[in-house]
Every structure is written in C-alpha cells, then in structure tokens.
Amino acid sequence: MGDEETPESVPGPAPEPDVELVRVLSAGDAGLIAIARSLLEAEGIQFLLKGDGLQDLFGMGRITEYSYVVGPAEFWVRADDARRASELLADLKSEEPEQPR
C-alpha cells in the first residue's frame, strides 16, 4: 500500500464545495440504477450516487428485508440540472416498487 501513488488531480471539472444538489431518484433495483446512470451519463449530467455499493454489500439483488435498513441508492444532481434529470428519469420513478412503511 505504501508504494501506491496518489494522483495530483482527478479528471473532470474542478470541485465546487458550495454547489446545491437535488435528489432526483431513489432506487433499490440494480437494473434501474444502471439505466438511470446510463441516461444521465448520455446527457452529460453530472451526478452523485449515494448508497449504490451498499446494496451489494450484503449480496442482495431486489428488495429484501435488509434493503429497508440499508436503503435505496440515491441519485443527486446539481440544482441547475434537476429539472432535466427528473424528466429523463420520470419513467424509472413509476417503475420502482412502493416500500412498506
């Protein structure tokens, strides 16, 4: 581990610490997550995906009793891109199963 070099900078735009983010989708289905990621990337919309690795941490596919504890993956985009991203992902939102409360 000590021999690894860390890059001086990460490719992409410079970080903006005060940028406002908006959640545009929550999904627990790995297929929906992949489609949403693909749609946003194809449109050049930058996003933050929270919780994606947690679904696989316990070896779960679709929603199980543990998914409620772990929670769904969430897609967050810049406020300026939220409307366009929501329109792109609108069909995916209606396909996500309702979770019991």
N, C-alpha and C positions, 0 to 999 in steps of 0.2 A: 504494500500500500504506500509505502514511503517513496517509491520510485515513480509514482504517477505524477504527471504534470497537470496542473490546472490551467485551463485556457485563460488568457488575459481578458477576453470578452466573449460574450455569447452572440452568435449571429442573430441578426434581426435589428429592429429599431431600438433606440436607447430606452431604458426603463423610465417609466413615468410614475413615480410613487404616489401622486395625488390623483390619479385617474379614477373616475367614478365607474364602477362596474355594476351591471344589472344581471340578475339571474334570468335566463330565457328558457331553460328546460331542466327538469329533473327526470332522470330515467334510471330504472333498475335493470333493464333488459340490455344485455351486451350487444345485441343486434341493433337496437335503437341508438345506443351510444355510438356505434361505428357509423351508422348512417348520418347522425347529426354531425359528427366530427367531419365526415366527408363533405357534407353540404356546406358547412361553414368554411372549410379549407378551400373548396372550389370557388367560393365567392370572395375569398381573400379576407374574411372576417377573423380577426384575432380573437381567441377565446382562452379562458382559463377553465380547466376541467378539474373539479374537486371531487374526490371520492371514487374515481374510476378504479384505482388499484385495490380499494377495499372490497369490492365485490368479488374479486378473485382471491383475496387473501384467505378466505375460508372455503374456497373451491365451489362456490355457488354459481349457478347459471341464472335461472329465473328466480323470481321472488320466493323466498323461503321464510321460515320464522325468524331466521337470523338477519335477513335483509332489513327488517324493521329496526333492529338495533344498529346495524351498520349505516343504513340509509342509502338513498339513491345517489348516483353520480349527478353532479350539477354543472351545467354549462353557464359560464358568466362571460359577458362581453362588455365592451365599452358602451357607455350610455348613448353615444352617438350612433352606434351600430345596433342598438337594441331593437328598434322597430323592424329593420330589415332582417335581422336574425330571427326574430319572433315569427315573421311572415314565412321565412324559409322552413322553420321547424314546426309550423302550425299543425300540419298533418300528423307529425310524430306525437304531439301532445295528446291528440284524441285517441291514439292507439295505446297509450300507457294505461295499464290496469289500475283501477282505484284500489288504494291500500286501506285495510280496515283501520278504524280509529280507536 
